[in-house]
């Protein structure tokens, strides 16, 4: 991933509703989710949701396909994984296998600090 692409993806995700939309689509998996279902799940009006979908699509984080009368939105997992790889390529002194995901409910630094105390 190029730096400009990482900046675009991070900028698209740096908004509450767009982050919620993206996380919901990640949870939905490769099948994606109809726009109406996303709107109902997040309590967003369709015109507002369209604006946020457009920003996420422009950043390459989601895609859309038509299924009959529905528009199905899907997270682009390759882009998400490329962004994570870009952000962590030099993690832990170039040894990313040493970096562990944070446990639910705490930041990575907090979780590691707790482990050292235990």
N, C-alpha and C positions, 0 to 999 in steps of 0.2 A: 504494500500500500504506500502510495506517495503521501508526503506530508500534507499537501493541499487537500487530498481526499480525506485524510484523518481529521483535519480542521473542519471540513464541511460536515462530516458525520457527527463530530462532537458538537458543532454549532446547532445542528438539527436536533440533537438530543437535549440540548441545554434549555429546555422549556418544559414546564410541568406536564402539559397535556400530551405533547409529542413523546415524552419519555413514557408516560402511561400507555399510550397507543402502542409504542414499540414493544414494551414489556408484555402487553396483552397479546400481541401478534407472535412474539417469541413463545409464549406459553401455548398458543394455539397450534404451534408446530407447522410443518410443511403444508398442511391442508389449508391453512390460512383461515380467515374469518370474513364474513360478509360485512360490508360497511354498516348496515343497519344494526347488526349485532354489536359491533364495536361501539357505535353511538349509544345504544341502549345500555351496554355494560358500563360505559364511562359517564353516562348522563350528559353527553355533548350534543348540541344541535348539529344537524347534518351540514349546514354551510360552514360552521366552525371546523368541523371534522375534516371537510374537504380541504380546507386551507392547510391543516396540519399534515394530512396525507401527502399533499403536494410537496411540502418541505422535506418530508422523509423520503419521498420518491426521488426528488432532485439530488439528495445526498446518497442515493443508492442503497438505502437501508431497508426499503420495502419495494414490492412490486404489486401490480394489480392485474387481474384477469377477469374477463366477463364470464359468468356462468348463468345462462338464461337472462333473466332480468337483474340479477345481482352482480355487484362488483365485489370480487373476493380479493382481499389484501393479504399479503404474505410477507413475513420478515425475510430478508435476504441474509441467510445464515453465513454465507461465504464472506459478505461484507463485514458482518459483525465479528466473525472470527479473525478476519484480516486486521480489523481495528484493534482487537484485543492483542493480537500478535505484535502489531506496530507499537502498542503501548508497553508491552512487556518484553520486547526483544533483548533488552539489556538488564532485565530484572535479576537481582541477586548476583551482581558482578558478572553477568553474562551466563549464568547458570539457571535459566528459568525453571528447570525441573525442581529446584529447591524452593521455589515460591509456591506456597500452598494457598488455595482460596480461603478467604475468611470464613469462619463459622457463622451461621445465621445469627443475627442479632448483635454483631460487633464488627469493627473494622479489623483488617488484617493485623495492623500494628497492635491493636488492643488485644486481640486473640493471642498473638504471639507473646505479648507481655504477661497475660494471664498464665500461659503455659510455662513461662520461665519461673513464675512465682510458685506454681504448684509443685 
